[in-house]
Amino acid sequence: MTSFTYLLVNFLTIIICFVASFDRRLRFDRHFGAYLKAATVAAIPFIAWDVWFTKHGVWWFNHTYTLGLDLAGLPIEEWLFFFCIPFSCVFTFYCLEKFFDLSWADRFGGFLSGLAVAVCLVIAVRFPEKMYPLVTALSTIAVVLYLRFVAKVKWIGRASFAFLVLMPGFFFTNGILTGTGLASPVVNYNPAQILNIRLLTIPIEDSVYGYTQFLLVVYLFRKFQKPAAEAPLRRQAATAKQPAYES
């Protein structure tokens, strides 16, 4: 049963959100295609990063807790991680926006973006020899600056609030993977390549990593979702322009 640990973490993370997606008040299932596209595109740089880090010993996996099926040096469960975890995050954000007015959070978008960039810049300059915080910091800077000044999205404040709401789930998932409640961690980190600041058992870099991944997947999800969302509006507009005698 121990070998199913990582797989079970993925399953428990996604199952409730997946089932709830079919609720008639949500119908998130209609957006599965957009989500899969977004998660796949976002996963490409993160998986490449993961493969490189694993190969160079920045972190490694305890195969006691995996099925033993590896692809490019990563357990198959790690590949699933990049689809299961973001699914629950995007679904939660989708629900929060659907049922609550989060517009109040928009006013904090600029401040949070500036704070994220400033803190990550300090970390990148201060710890260039530590691979995980360095790459995480540079990635966060790139994603935040792109979203803020190139894509010019307005939802960073709302997404940041949603990520805060997601933190209990983050502690559950990453806590188990980093050793909470287990005899040893599923994912082990080279102490020379991290800041060695932990939230319980979780390296603090994981929270920034998760935040950056979340922002990127949300951005791509909205991009892929937009054409599908606009199609019914175009049909409605075309129908409205038809002469009254046309059926």
Buried (B, 14 or more C-beta within 10 A) or exposed (E): EEEEBBBBBBBBBBEEBBEBBEEEEBEBEEBEEBBBBBBBBBBEBBBEBBBEBBEEEBBBBBBBBBBEEBEEBBBBBBBBBBBBBBBBBBBBBBBBBEEEEBEEBBEBBEEBBEEBBEBBBEBBEEBEEBBBBBBBBBBBBBBBBBBBEEEEBEBBBBBBBBBEEBEEBBBBBBBBBBBBEBEEBBBBBBEEBBBEEBBEBBBBBBBBBBBBBBBBBBBBBBBBBEEEEEEEEEEEEEEEEEEEEEE
